[in-house]
């Protein structure tokens, strides 16, 4: 469903797109080309959107991990399985961390 490597690549591509747009915008400003500036700003926005899409995917993955870990921990608690409780807590914390890293 969510591929972290693909999301990381998408973020990198988005950042590259953003920087290219920034450079094009500045070049347009230096040369007085409003068209080039507009193209640059549009490219920047496209790059930012690509990055946000990848971060949203990672936050969603983190939320699902957090919920899954919480459920696993609760089941472990219910049946008295300490290992399951611990694994659930680890997964829950991993999900929280993934969400925090992608704000």
Gaussian input, Z-matrix of N, CA and C with variables (Angstrom, degrees):
# hf/3-21g

backbone

0 1
 N
 C     1     B1
 C     2     B2     1     A1
 N     3     B3     2     A2     1     D1
 C     4     B4     3     A3     2     D2
 C     5     B5     4     A4     3     D3
 N     6     B6     5     A5     4     D4
 C     7     B7     6     A6     5     D5
 C     8     B8     7     A7     6     D6
 N     9     B9     8     A8     7     D7
 C    10    B10     9     A9     8     D8
 C    11    B11    10    A10     9     D9
 N    12    B12    11    A11    10    D10
 C    13    B13    12    A12    11    D11
 C    14    B14    13    A13    12    D12
 N    15    B15    14    A14    13    D13
 C    16    B16    15    A15    14    D14
 C    17    B17    16    A16    15    D15
 N    18    B18    17    A17    16    D16
 C    19    B19    18    A18    17    D17
 C    20    B20    19    A19    18    D18
 N    21    B21    20    A20    19    D19
 C    22    B22    21    A21    20    D20
 C    23    B23    22    A22    21    D21
 N    24    B24    23    A23    22    D22
 C    25    B25    24    A24    23    D23
 C    26    B26    25    A25    24    D24
 N    27    B27    26    A26    25    D25
 C    28    B28    27    A27    26    D26
 C    29    B29    28    A28    27    D27
 N    30    B30    29    A29    28    D28
 C    31    B31    30    A30    29    D29
 C    32    B32    31    A31    30    D30
 N    33    B33    32    A32    31    D31
 C    34    B34    33    A33    32    D32
 C    35    B35    34    A34    33    D33
 N    36    B36    35    A35    34    D34
 C    37    B37    36    A36    35    D35
 C    38    B38    37    A37    36    D36
 N    39    B39    38    A38    37    D37
 C    40    B40    39    A39    38    D38
 C    41    B41    40    A40    39    D39
 N    42    B42    41    A41    40    D40
 C    43    B43    42    A42    41    D41
 C    44    B44    43    A43    42    D42
 N    45    B45    44    A44    43    D43
 C    46    B46    45    A45    44    D44
 C    47    B47    46    A46    45    D45
 N    48    B48    47    A47    46    D46
 C    49    B49    48    A48    47    D47
 C    50    B50    49    A49    48    D48
 N    51    B51    50    A50    49    D49
 C    52    B52    51    A51    50    D50
 C    53    B53    52    A52    51    D51
 N    54    B54    53    A53    52    D52
 C    55    B55    54    A54    53    D53
 C    56    B56    55    A55    54    D54
 N    57    B57    56    A56    55    D55
 C    58    B58    57    A57    56    D56
 C    59    B59    58    A58    57    D57
 N    60    B60    59    A59    58    D58
 C    61    B61    60    A60    59    D59
 C    62    B62    61    A61    60    D60
 N    63    B63    62    A62    61    D61
 C    64    B64    63    A63    62    D62
 C    65    B65    64    A64    63    D63
 N    66    B66    65    A65    64    D64
 C    67    B67    66    A66    65    D65
 C    68    B68    67    A67    66    D66
 N    69    B69    68    A68    67    D67
 C    70    B70    69    A69    68    D68
 C    71    B71    70    A70    69    D69
 N    72    B72    71    A71    70    D70
 C    73    B73    72    A72    71    D71
 C    74    B74    73    A73    72    D72
 N    75    B75    74    A74    73    D73
 C    76    B76    75    A75    74    D74
 C    77    B77    76    A76    75    D75
 N    78    B78    77    A77    76    D76
 C    79    B79    78    A78    77    D77
 C    80    B80    79    A79    78    D78
 N    81    B81    80    A80    79    D79
 C    82    B82    81    A81    80    D80
 C    83    B83    82    A82    81    D81
 N    84    B84    83    A83    82    D82
 C    85    B85    84    A84    83    D83
 C    86    B86    85    A85    84    D84
 N    87    B87    86    A86    85    D85
 C    88    B88    87    A87    86    D86
 C    89    B89    88    A88    87    D87
 N    90    B90    89    A89    88    D88
 C    91    B91    90    A90    89    D89
 C    92    B92    91    A91    90    D90
 N    93    B93    92    A92    91    D91
 C    94    B94    93    A93    92    D92
 C    95    B95    94    A94    93    D93
 N    96    B96    95    A95    94    D94
 C    97    B97    96    A96    95    D95
 C    98    B98    97    A97    96    D96
 N    99    B99    98    A98    97    D97
 C   100   B100    99    A99    98    D98
 C   101   B101   100   A100    99    D99
 N   102   B102   101   A101   100   D100
 C   103   B103   102   A102   101   D101
 C   104   B104   103   A103   102   D102
 N   105   B105   104   A104   103   D103
 C   106   B106   105   A105   104   D104
 C   107   B107   106   A106   105   D105
 N   108   B108   107   A107   106   D106
 C   109   B109   108   A108   107   D107
 C   110   B110   109   A109   108   D108
 N   111   B111   110   A110   109   D109
 C   112   B112   111   A111   110   D110
 C   113   B113   112   A112   111   D111
 N   114   B114   113   A113   112   D112
 C   115   B115   114   A114   113   D113
 C   116   B116   115   A115   114   D114
 N   117   B117   116   A116   115   D115
 C   118   B118   117   A117   116   D116
 C   119   B119   118   A118   117   D117
 N   120   B120   119   A119   118   D118
 C   121   B121   120   A120   119   D119
 C   122   B122   121   A121   120   D120
 N   123   B123   122   A122   121   D121
 C   124   B124   123   A123   122   D122
 C   125   B125   124   A124   123   D123
 N   126   B126   125   A125   124   D124
 C   127   B127   126   A126   125   D125
 C   128   B128   127   A127   126   D126
 N   129   B129   128   A128   127   D127
 C   130   B130   129   A129   128   D128
 C   131   B131   130   A130   129   D129
 N   132   B132   131   A131   130   D130
 C   133   B133   132   A132   131   D131
 C   134   B134   133   A133   132   D132
 N   135   B135   134   A134   133   D133
 C   136   B136   135   A135   134   D134
 C   137   B137   136   A136   135   D135
 N   138   B138   137   A137   136   D136
 C   139   B139   138   A138   137   D137
 C   140   B140   139   A139   138   D138
 N   141   B141   140   A140   139   D139
 C   142   B142   141   A141   140   D140
 C   143   B143   142   A142   141   D141
 N   144   B144   143   A143   142   D142
 C   145   B145   144   A144   143   D143
 C   146   B146   145   A145   144   D144
 N   147   B147   146   A146   145   D145
 C   148   B148   147   A147   146   D146
 C   149   B149   148   A148   147   D147
 N   150   B150   149   A149   148   D148
 C   151   B151   150   A150   149   D149
 C   152   B152   151   A151   150   D150
 N   153   B153   152   A152   151   D151
 C   154   B154   153   A153   152   D152
 C   155   B155   154   A154   153   D153
 N   156   B156   155   A155   154   D154
 C   157   B157   156   A156   155   D155
 C   158   B158   157   A157   156   D156
 N   159   B159   158   A158   157   D157
 C   160   B160   159   A159   158   D158
 C   161   B161   160   A160   159   D159
 N   162   B162   161   A161   160   D160
 C   163   B163   162   A162   161   D161
 C   164   B164   163   A163   162   D162
 N   165   B165   164   A164   163   D163
 C   166   B166   165   A165   164   D164
 C   167   B167   166   A166   165   D165
 N   168   B168   167   A167   166   D166
 C   169   B169   168   A168   167   D167
 C   170   B170   169   A169   168   D168
 N   171   B171   170   A170   169   D169
 C   172   B172   171   A171   170   D170
 C   173   B173   172   A172   171   D171
 N   174   B174   173   A173   172   D172
 C   175   B175   174   A174   173   D173
 C   176   B176   175   A175   174   D174
 N   177   B177   176   A176   175   D175
 C   178   B178   177   A177   176   D176
 C   179   B179   178   A178   177   D177
 N   180   B180   179   A179   178   D178
 C   181   B181   180   A180   179   D179
 C   182   B182   181   A181   180   D180
 N   183   B183   182   A182   181   D181
 C   184   B184   183   A183   182   D182
 C   185   B185   184   A184   183   D183
 N   186   B186   185   A185   184   D184
 C   187   B187   186   A186   185   D185
 C   188   B188   187   A187   186   D186
 N   189   B189   188   A188   187   D187
 C   190   B190   189   A189   188   D188
 C   191   B191   190   A190   189   D189
 N   192   B192   191   A191   190   D190
 C   193   B193   192   A192   191   D191
 C   194   B194   193   A193   192   D192
 N   195   B195   194   A194   193   D193
 C   196   B196   195   A195   194   D194
 C   197   B197   196   A196   195   D195
 N   198   B198   197   A197   196   D196
 C   199   B199   198   A198   197   D197
 C   200   B200   199   A199   198   D198
 N   201   B201   200   A200   199   D199
 C   202   B202   201   A201   200   D200
 C   203   B203   202   A202   201   D201
 N   204   B204   203   A203   202   D202
 C   205   B205   204   A204   203   D203
 C   206   B206   205   A205   204   D204
 N   207   B207   206   A206   205   D205
 C   208   B208   207   A207   206   D206
 C   209   B209   208   A208   207   D207
 N   210   B210   209   A209   208   D208
 C   211   B211   210   A210   209   D209
 C   212   B212   211   A211   210   D210
 N   213   B213   212   A212   211   D211
 C   214   B214   213   A213   212   D212
 C   215   B215   214   A214   213   D213
 N   216   B216   215   A215   214   D214
 C   217   B217   216   A216   215   D215
 C   218   B218   217   A217   216   D216
 N   219   B219   218   A218   217   D217
 C   220   B220   219   A219   218   D218
 C   221   B221   220   A220   219   D219
 N   222   B222   221   A221   220   D220
 C   223   B223   222   A222   221   D221
 C   224   B224   223   A223   222   D222
 N   225   B225   224   A224   223   D223
 C   226   B226   225   A225   224   D224
 C   227   B227   226   A226   225   D225
 N   228   B228   227   A227   226   D226
 C   229   B229   228   A228   227   D227
 C   230   B230   229   A229   228   D228
 N   231   B231   230   A230   229   D229
 C   232   B232   231   A231   230   D230
 C   233   B233   232   A232   231   D231
 N   234   B234   233   A233   232   D232
 C   235   B235   234   A234   233   D233
 C   236   B236   235   A235   234   D234
 N   237   B237   236   A236   235   D235
 C   238   B238   237   A237   236   D236
 C   239   B239   238   A238   237   D237
 N   240   B240   239   A239   238   D238
 C   241   B241   240   A240   239   D239
 C   242   B242   241   A241   240   D240
 N   243   B243   242   A242   241   D241
 C   244   B244   243   A243   242   D242
 C   245   B245   244   A244   243   D243
 N   246   B246   245   A245   244   D244
 C   247   B247   246   A246   245   D245
 C   248   B248   247   A247   246   D246
 N   249   B249   248   A248   247   D247
 C   250   B250   249   A249   248   D248
 C   251   B251   250   A250   249   D249
 N   252   B252   251   A251   250   D250
 C   253   B253   252   A252   251   D251
 C   254   B254   253   A253   252   D252
 N   255   B255   254   A254   253   D253
 C   256   B256   255   A255   254   D254
 C   257   B257   256   A256   255   D255
 N   258   B258   257   A257   256   D256
 C   259   B259   258   A258   257   D257
 C   260   B260   259   A259   258   D258
 N   261   B261   260   A260   259   D259
 C   262   B262   261   A261   260   D260
 C   263   B263   262   A262   261   D261
 N   264   B264   263   A263   262   D262
 C   265   B265   264   A264   263   D263
 C   266   B266   265   A265   264   D264
 N   267   B267   266   A266   265   D265
 C   268   B268   267   A267   266   D266
 C   269   B269   268   A268   267   D267
 N   270   B270   269   A269   268   D268
 C   271   B271   270   A270   269   D269
 C   272   B272   271   A271   270   D270
 N   273   B273   272   A272   271   D271
 C   274   B274   273   A273   272   D272
 C   275   B275   274   A274   273   D273
 N   276   B276   275   A275   274   D274
 C   277   B277   276   A276   275   D275
 C   278   B278   277   A277   276   D276
 N   279   B279   278   A278   277   D277
 C   280   B280   279   A279   278   D278
 C   281   B281   280   A280   279   D279
 N   282   B282   281   A281   280   D280
 C   283   B283   282   A282   281   D281
 C   284   B284   283   A283   282   D282
 N   285   B285   284   A284   283   D283
 C   286   B286   285   A285   284   D284
 C   287   B287   286   A286   285   D285
 N   288   B288   287   A287   286   D286
 C   289   B289   288   A288   287   D287
 C   290   B290   289   A289   288   D288
 N   291   B291   290   A290   289   D289
 C   292   B292   291   A291   290   D290
 C   293   B293   292   A292   291   D291
 N   294   B294   293   A293   292   D292
 C   295   B295   294   A294   293   D293
 C   296   B296   295   A295   294   D294
 N   297   B297   296   A296   295   D295
 C   298   B298   297   A297   296   D296
 C   299   B299   298   A298   297   D297
 N   300   B300   299   A299   298   D298
 C   301   B301   300   A300   299   D299
 C   302   B302   301   A301   300   D300
 N   303   B303   302   A302   301   D301
 C   304   B304   303   A303   302   D302
 C   305   B305   304   A304   303   D303
 N   306   B306   305   A305   304   D304
 C   307   B307   306   A306   305   D305
 C   308   B308   307   A307   306   D306

   B1=1.4522
   B2=1.5310
   B3=1.3246
   B4=1.4586
   B5=1.5233
   B6=1.3190
   B7=1.4509
   B8=1.5268
   B9=1.3247
   B10=1.4638
   B11=1.5205
   B12=1.3391
   B13=1.4610
   B14=1.5283
   B15=1.3370
   B16=1.4630
   B17=1.5257
   B18=1.3361
   B19=1.4638
   B20=1.5248
   B21=1.3334
   B22=1.4666
   B23=1.5243
   B24=1.3378
   B25=1.4673
   B26=1.5311
   B27=1.3242
   B28=1.4632
   B29=1.5285
   B30=1.3353
   B31=1.4671
   B32=1.5196
   B33=1.3343
   B34=1.4638
   B35=1.5268
   B36=1.3293
   B37=1.4638
   B38=1.5249
   B39=1.3133
   B40=1.4585
   B41=1.5145
   B42=1.3288
   B43=1.4672
   B44=1.5221
   B45=1.3351
   B46=1.4613
   B47=1.5230
   B48=1.3207
   B49=1.4732
   B50=1.5356
   B51=1.3247
   B52=1.4671
   B53=1.5275
   B54=1.3359
   B55=1.4683
   B56=1.5261
   B57=1.3190
   B58=1.4634
   B59=1.5293
   B60=1.3155
   B61=1.4607
   B62=1.5142
   B63=1.3323
   B64=1.4691
   B65=1.5238
   B66=1.3446
   B67=1.4638
   B68=1.5281
   B69=1.3246
   B70=1.4622
   B71=1.5285
   B72=1.3256
   B73=1.4623
   B74=1.5239
   B75=1.3306
   B76=1.4708
   B77=1.5210
   B78=1.3365
   B79=1.4606
   B80=1.5275
   B81=1.3261
   B82=1.4630
   B83=1.5172
   B84=1.3299
   B85=1.4584
   B86=1.5179
   B87=1.3224
   B88=1.4683
   B89=1.5230
   B90=1.3310
   B91=1.4628
   B92=1.5162
   B93=1.3272
   B94=1.4520
   B95=1.5222
   B96=1.3200
   B97=1.4605
   B98=1.5257
   B99=1.3353
   B100=1.4582
   B101=1.5289
   B102=1.3321
   B103=1.4682
   B104=1.5385
   B105=1.3240
   B106=1.4667
   B107=1.5294
   B108=1.3144
   B109=1.4667
   B110=1.5274
   B111=1.3194
   B112=1.4678
   B113=1.5294
   B114=1.3318
   B115=1.4672
   B116=1.5283
   B117=1.3038
   B118=1.4600
   B119=1.5165
   B120=1.3131
   B121=1.4669
   B122=1.5209
   B123=1.3300
   B124=1.4674
   B125=1.5320
   B126=1.3138
   B127=1.4626
   B128=1.5253
   B129=1.3112
   B130=1.4632
   B131=1.5287
   B132=1.3091
   B133=1.4639
   B134=1.5240
   B135=1.3238
   B136=1.4614
   B137=1.5318
   B138=1.3182
   B139=1.4621
   B140=1.5117
   B141=1.3125
   B142=1.4657
   B143=1.5317
   B144=1.3293
   B145=1.4645
   B146=1.5255
   B147=1.3193
   B148=1.4627
   B149=1.5244
   B150=1.3153
   B151=1.4694
   B152=1.5272
   B153=1.3105
   B154=1.4680
   B155=1.5219
   B156=1.3045
   B157=1.4652
   B158=1.5304
   B159=1.3126
   B160=1.4695
   B161=1.5301
   B162=1.3231
   B163=1.4668
   B164=1.5285
   B165=1.3170
   B166=1.4622
   B167=1.5227
   B168=1.3254
   B169=1.4642
   B170=1.5282
   B171=1.3103
   B172=1.4664
   B173=1.5308
   B174=1.3342
   B175=1.4638
   B176=1.5286
   B177=1.3252
   B178=1.4593
   B179=1.5205
   B180=1.3027
   B181=1.4690
   B182=1.5295
   B183=1.3107
   B184=1.4594
   B185=1.5185
   B186=1.3129
   B187=1.4684
   B188=1.5265
   B189=1.3291
   B190=1.4612
   B191=1.5321
   B192=1.3202
   B193=1.4700
   B194=1.5256
   B195=1.3151
   B196=1.4601
   B197=1.5321
   B198=1.3135
   B199=1.4683
   B200=1.5260
   B201=1.3288
   B202=1.4632
   B203=1.5150
   B204=1.3271
   B205=1.4582
   B206=1.5123
   B207=1.3115
   B208=1.4630
   B209=1.5286
   B210=1.3170
   B211=1.4633
   B212=1.5237
   B213=1.3335
   B214=1.4641
   B215=1.5216
   B216=1.3212
   B217=1.4637
   B218=1.5130
   B219=1.3238
   B220=1.4692
   B221=1.5250
   B222=1.3206
   B223=1.4669
   B224=1.5221
   B225=1.3227
   B226=1.4655
   B227=1.5128
   B228=1.3040
   B229=1.4644
   B230=1.5287
   B231=1.3122
   B232=1.4508
   B233=1.5328
   B234=1.3291
   B235=1.4648
   B236=1.5268
   B237=1.3208
   B238=1.4634
   B239=1.5197
   B240=1.3153
   B241=1.4625
   B242=1.5276
   B243=1.3401
   B244=1.4677
   B245=1.5296
   B246=1.3230
   B247=1.4659
   B248=1.5241
   B249=1.3132
   B250=1.4666
   B251=1.5281
   B252=1.3188
   B253=1.4637
   B254=1.5295
   B255=1.3433
   B256=1.4619
   B257=1.5259
   B258=1.3239
   B259=1.4713
   B260=1.5271
   B261=1.3140
   B262=1.4579
   B263=1.5132
   B264=1.3269
   B265=1.4678
   B266=1.5279
   B267=1.3421
   B268=1.4671
   B269=1.5290
   B270=1.3301
   B271=1.4618
   B272=1.5283
   B273=1.3170
   B274=1.4702
   B275=1.5268
   B276=1.3245
   B277=1.4732
   B278=1.5239
   B279=1.3350
   B280=1.4612
   B281=1.5270
   B282=1.3196
   B283=1.4630
   B284=1.5167
   B285=1.3269
   B286=1.4680
   B287=1.5255
   B288=1.3396
   B289=1.4670
   B290=1.5250
   B291=1.3354
   B292=1.4677
   B293=1.5332
   B294=1.3219
   B295=1.4609
   B296=1.5273
   B297=1.3302
   B298=1.4569
   B299=1.5299
   B300=1.3287
   B301=1.4590
   B302=1.5262
   B303=1.3011
   B304=1.4611
   B305=1.5197
   B306=1.3046
   B307=1.4735
   B308=1.5056
   A1=110.76
   A2=117.14
   A3=120.94
   A4=108.41
   A5=116.91
   A6=122.25
   A7=108.48
   A8=115.66
   A9=120.31
   A10=111.81
   A11=117.37
   A12=119.86
   A13=110.84
   A14=115.99
   A15=120.18
   A16=110.55
   A17=116.27
   A18=119.85
   A19=111.16
   A20=116.95
   A21=120.33
   A22=110.89
   A23=116.18
   A24=119.87
   A25=110.60
   A26=115.83
   A27=120.13
   A28=110.87
   A29=116.11
   A30=119.24
   A31=110.43
   A32=116.68
   A33=120.60
   A34=110.85
   A35=116.59
   A36=120.11
   A37=110.82
   A38=115.82
   A39=120.13
   A40=112.01
   A41=116.60
   A42=120.88
   A43=110.09
   A44=115.99
   A45=120.25
   A46=110.13
   A47=115.76
   A48=121.53
   A49=110.18
   A50=115.88
   A51=120.54
   A52=110.92
   A53=116.43
   A54=119.89
   A55=112.09
   A56=117.19
   A57=119.86
   A58=109.97
   A59=115.99
   A60=120.24
   A61=111.91
   A62=115.69
   A63=120.17
   A64=110.14
   A65=115.91
   A66=120.42
   A67=110.89
   A68=116.21
   A69=120.35
   A70=110.32
   A71=116.88
   A72=121.91
   A73=110.14
   A74=116.17
   A75=119.99
   A76=111.39
   A77=116.31
   A78=120.00
   A79=110.44
   A80=115.94
   A81=119.85
   A82=111.71
   A83=115.95
   A84=119.76
   A85=112.19
   A86=115.39
   A87=119.71
   A88=112.40
   A89=116.15
   A90=119.86
   A91=112.84
   A92=117.15
   A93=120.77
   A94=113.65
   A95=116.69
   A96=121.05
   A97=109.89
   A98=115.68
   A99=120.23
   A100=111.09
   A101=115.92
   A102=120.21
   A103=110.68
   A104=116.45
   A105=120.11
   A106=110.54
   A107=117.24
   A108=120.31
   A109=110.30
   A110=116.62
   A111=120.97
   A112=110.65
   A113=116.51
   A114=120.25
   A115=110.58
   A116=115.51
   A117=120.79
   A118=111.80
   A119=115.97
   A120=119.55
   A121=110.90
   A122=116.97
   A123=120.67
   A124=110.22
   A125=116.74
   A126=120.84
   A127=110.74
   A128=116.88
   A129=120.72
   A130=110.59
   A131=116.51
   A132=121.03
   A133=111.53
   A134=116.33
   A135=120.38
   A136=109.78
   A137=116.76
   A138=120.76
   A139=112.53
   A140=116.50
   A141=120.72
   A142=110.47
   A143=116.71
   A144=120.74
   A145=111.00
   A146=116.32
   A147=120.72
   A148=110.39
   A149=116.31
   A150=120.38
   A151=110.89
   A152=116.64
   A153=120.59
   A154=110.74
   A155=117.41
   A156=121.22
   A157=109.85
   A158=116.68
   A159=120.35
   A160=110.86
   A161=117.47
   A162=120.17
   A163=111.16
   A164=116.71
   A165=120.07
   A166=110.63
   A167=116.69
   A168=120.04
   A169=111.45
   A170=116.61
   A171=120.39
   A172=111.50
   A173=117.37
   A174=119.68
   A175=110.54
   A176=116.25
   A177=120.28
   A178=110.36
   A179=116.76
   A180=121.15
   A181=109.83
   A182=116.99
   A183=121.23
   A184=112.41
   A185=116.39
   A186=120.35
   A187=110.31
   A188=116.04
   A189=119.95
   A190=111.29
   A191=116.70
   A192=120.04
   A193=110.81
   A194=115.28
   A195=119.92
   A196=110.73
   A197=116.67
   A198=120.73
   A199=110.47
   A200=116.49
   A201=120.46
   A202=111.88
   A203=116.60
   A204=120.90
   A205=112.14
   A206=115.77
   A207=120.49
   A208=110.54
   A209=115.96
   A210=120.49
   A211=110.50
   A212=115.94
   A213=119.92
   A214=110.55
   A215=117.12
   A216=120.82
   A217=111.90
   A218=116.52
   A219=120.78
   A220=111.40
   A221=116.56
   A222=120.08
   A223=109.74
   A224=115.79
   A225=119.85
   A226=111.64
   A227=116.27
   A228=121.38
   A229=110.60
   A230=115.86
   A231=121.95
   A232=112.39
   A233=116.08
   A234=119.03
   A235=112.66
   A236=116.35
   A237=120.32
   A238=114.05
   A239=117.63
   A240=122.08
   A241=108.55
   A242=115.76
   A243=120.61
   A244=112.21
   A245=116.89
   A246=119.43
   A247=110.32
   A248=116.76
   A249=121.05
   A250=110.27
   A251=116.92
   A252=120.74
   A253=109.50
   A254=116.16
   A255=121.17
   A256=111.14
   A257=116.93
   A258=120.07
   A259=110.63
   A260=116.33
   A261=120.34
   A262=111.66
   A263=116.31
   A264=120.92
   A265=110.67
   A266=116.40
   A267=120.52
   A268=110.37
   A269=116.98
   A270=121.14
   A271=110.80
   A272=115.93
   A273=120.49
   A274=110.40
   A275=117.00
   A276=121.14
   A277=111.19
   A278=116.98
   A279=120.83
   A280=109.81
   A281=116.09
   A282=120.30
   A283=112.34
   A284=116.35
   A285=120.05
   A286=110.63
   A287=115.82
   A288=119.99
   A289=111.30
   A290=116.41
   A291=120.31
   A292=110.19
   A293=116.36
   A294=120.03
   A295=110.66
   A296=116.14
   A297=120.36
   A298=111.94
   A299=116.88
   A300=120.57
   A301=113.40
   A302=116.72
   A303=120.38
   A304=113.26
   A305=117.44
   A306=121.31
   A307=109.84
   D1=-56.39
   D2=179.74
   D3=-121.75
   D4=122.68
   D5=-179.37
   D6=-106.10
   D7=111.54
   D8=-176.76
   D9=-60.54
   D10=-42.30
   D11=179.87
   D12=-61.33
   D13=-43.44
   D14=178.45
   D15=-62.58
   D16=-40.52
   D17=178.66
   D18=-64.71
   D19=-39.69
   D20=178.04
   D21=-64.61
   D22=-40.87
   D23=177.07
   D24=-63.69
   D25=-40.56
   D26=179.11
   D27=-63.74
   D28=-38.70
   D29=177.94
   D30=-64.72
   D31=-42.44
   D32=179.41
   D33=-63.96
   D34=-43.68
   D35=177.30
   D36=-61.94
   D37=-40.72
   D38=178.95
   D39=-63.46
   D40=-41.29
   D41=179.15
   D42=-64.61
   D43=-42.05
   D44=178.28
   D45=-61.67
   D46=-45.84
   D47=178.58
   D48=-59.59
   D49=-42.57
   D50=179.48
   D51=-61.16
   D52=-45.81
   D53=-178.98
   D54=-67.66
   D55=-38.32
   D56=176.50
   D57=-61.96
   D58=-42.49
   D59=177.97
   D60=-63.35
   D61=-40.57
   D62=178.12
   D63=-60.08
   D64=-45.39
   D65=-179.28
   D66=-64.20
   D67=-41.63
   D68=179.61
   D69=-64.46
   D70=-40.15
   D71=178.07
   D72=-61.11
   D73=-46.68
   D74=-178.73
   D75=-66.62
   D76=-40.81
   D77=178.14
   D78=-62.27
   D79=-41.48
   D80=176.86
   D81=-61.30
   D82=-37.39
   D83=177.84
   D84=-66.61
   D85=-39.77
   D86=179.96
   D87=-68.85
   D88=-35.56
   D89=-177.85
   D90=-93.24
   D91=-5.22
   D92=179.86
   D93=78.65
   D94=19.34
   D95=-179.29
   D96=-94.48
   D97=101.08
   D98=178.56
   D99=-64.05
   D100=-33.48
   D101=179.10
   D102=-63.84
   D103=-44.37
   D104=179.22
   D105=-66.62
   D106=-37.50
   D107=176.91
   D108=-62.23
   D109=-45.13
   D110=-179.97
   D111=-63.12
   D112=-42.12
   D113=176.97
   D114=-60.99
   D115=-41.27
   D116=-179.93
   D117=-64.36
   D118=-44.64
   D119=179.09
   D120=-64.19
   D121=-39.97
   D122=177.84
   D123=-63.97
   D124=-41.13
   D125=178.97
   D126=-65.35
   D127=-39.20
   D128=176.22
   D129=-59.54
   D130=-47.80
   D131=-179.78
   D132=-62.41
   D133=-39.04
   D134=177.89
   D135=-62.31
   D136=-42.65
   D137=178.05
   D138=-64.60
   D139=-41.75
   D140=178.42
   D141=-63.96
   D142=-40.40
   D143=179.57
   D144=-64.78
   D145=-39.56
   D146=178.86
   D147=-63.39
   D148=-41.37
   D149=178.23
   D150=-65.44
   D151=-42.55
   D152=-178.90
   D153=-65.53
   D154=-37.21
   D155=177.71
   D156=-60.75
   D157=-46.18
   D158=179.67
   D159=-64.31
   D160=-41.01
   D161=178.88
   D162=-65.95
   D163=-37.82
   D164=177.88
   D165=-62.58
   D166=-42.62
   D167=176.70
   D168=-59.08
   D169=-43.08
   D170=-179.58
   D171=-68.31
   D172=-38.63
   D173=176.94
   D174=-63.58
   D175=-39.91
   D176=177.97
   D177=-63.47
   D178=-44.50
   D179=177.41
   D180=-59.97
   D181=-41.82
   D182=177.78
   D183=-63.29
   D184=-40.53
   D185=178.64
   D186=-63.12
   D187=-44.09
   D188=178.93
   D189=-63.91
   D190=-39.98
   D191=176.55
   D192=-63.09
   D193=-44.73
   D194=-179.54
   D195=-59.80
   D196=-47.23
   D197=-179.81
   D198=-64.73
   D199=-45.81
   D200=179.48
   D201=-60.26
   D202=-42.17
   D203=178.11
   D204=-65.15
   D205=-39.90
   D206=178.67
   D207=-62.81
   D208=-43.04
   D209=178.95
   D210=-64.79
   D211=-46.20
   D212=-179.82
   D213=-60.68
   D214=-42.19
   D215=177.85
   D216=-62.96
   D217=-41.27
   D218=179.66
   D219=-65.85
   D220=-40.04
   D221=177.41
   D222=-65.39
   D223=-42.31
   D224=177.23
   D225=-59.75
   D226=-40.95
   D227=177.66
   D228=-64.91
   D229=-42.36
   D230=-178.24
   D231=-63.51
   D232=-39.57
   D233=-178.15
   D234=-97.55
   D235=1.33
   D236=177.57
   D237=75.13
   D238=29.64
   D239=-179.37
   D240=-102.89
   D241=102.18
   D242=-175.58
   D243=-66.54
   D244=-34.65
   D245=178.85
   D246=-64.12
   D247=-43.29
   D248=178.74
   D249=-64.42
   D250=-38.47
   D251=177.74
   D252=-61.18
   D253=-47.00
   D254=-178.14
   D255=-64.73
   D256=-44.34
   D257=178.43
   D258=-61.60
   D259=-40.22
   D260=177.95
   D261=-62.36
   D262=-42.12
   D263=-179.93
   D264=-64.71
   D265=-41.48
   D266=178.84
   D267=-62.02
   D268=-46.17
   D269=179.66
   D270=-63.64
   D271=-40.36
   D272=178.41
   D273=-61.15
   D274=-46.28
   D275=-179.72
   D276=-66.86
   D277=-36.49
   D278=177.21
   D279=-61.48
   D280=-42.92
   D281=178.01
   D282=-63.61
   D283=-41.71
   D284=178.02
   D285=-62.17
   D286=-42.16
   D287=179.80
   D288=-64.64
   D289=-41.83
   D290=179.68
   D291=-60.93
   D292=-39.97
   D293=178.80
   D294=-65.64
   D295=-44.12
   D296=-178.14
   D297=-64.36
   D298=-35.46
   D299=-179.34
   D300=-72.80
   D301=-14.78
   D302=-174.80
   D303=-119.00
   D304=31.94
   D305=177.49
   D306=-79.50

